[in-house]
Amino acid sequence: MAESLFVRGHTQGGAEWHIHYQVTGTGPDMVMLHGGGPGATGASNYSKNVEALSQHYRCWVIDFPGWGQSSKNLNAFGAEGPFQNGARAVLAFLDALGIAKAHLVGNSFGGSAALCLAMDHPERVNRLVLMGPGGGVVAGAKGPTDGIKQLLTYYLGDGPSLEKLQTFIKNLVFDQSLITPALLQQRFEASNDPAIRANPPLVMVPGSAPGKETFISLDPRLSTLPHRTLFVWGLQDQVNLVAGLEPFKAIPNADHLLLTHCGHWAQWEHPDRFNDAVLSFLRNP
């Protein structure tokens, strides 16, 4: 297991932040960005991928501010929305460690943050691998999926519970047998951190609707994004529906890999298929 490390700094507004990370392997830099669900961490999201990918890349696996062992202040980065704040946090991480340019691999929230960073600072991003990113507008949708609602309301009401977490986690995979009691307990304990409960990074404001800043698939800059991009999407994704890929097709240099019998956690539910696809994509011109 890689050593746990920390990097620290201050936001433009002067707030202190720290980001927990692990680094494995040698080669071109790859930053791996986890999803936004309760209890998520970089190490848990990519537990089945780092060994294979670090044979060819220097893999930086981080906890976003607001999750895991990082500071619990995602919103302190001062952007208009959570995806944009995630992008600023990744940029701060790259700057602090002197990483000039990196491949970004991002699941869900992490994929959306990666896209925002690529649009804001294209010179800092090499290639993009995005697994079911948020912000994809689904034509005719009346509101967010149940999975998104459960994510955004997890810390409301009576707060975290194992039952609420189990209901949410069922959305993440097609094969429910993969959800073990040990996995649920690990995620619950991570989600129940008092510091996260006091300042959840993603939470629904009662009576509010998502702001336009969350609909990043409608950003006109996508049509001129220069980066080679690979979308990996589970056909049975119940959190960010595969129909949300459609507006992202504006990206001119993007490939789309749709996996059957696969939910929202493509890299975790089908790690061998995912690892092979990512290595092939990154190695080829």
Protein Blocks (a to p, Z undefined) as FASTA:
>chain_A
ZZddddddddfkopacddddddededjdddddddfbehiafklmmmmmmmmmmmmbccdd
dddehiajbccdfklnopabfklmmmmmmmmmmmmnopabdcdddehjlmmmmmmmmmmm
mmlpcbdcdehighiacehiabdcfklmmmmmmmgmjbpafklmmmmmmmmpmblmlmcf
klmmmmmmmmmpmklmmmcfbdcdehiacdfklmmmlpmklmmocbdcdddddfklckbg
cklmmmmmmpmkbccdddehiafklmlmmmmlmmmmmmmmmmpZZ
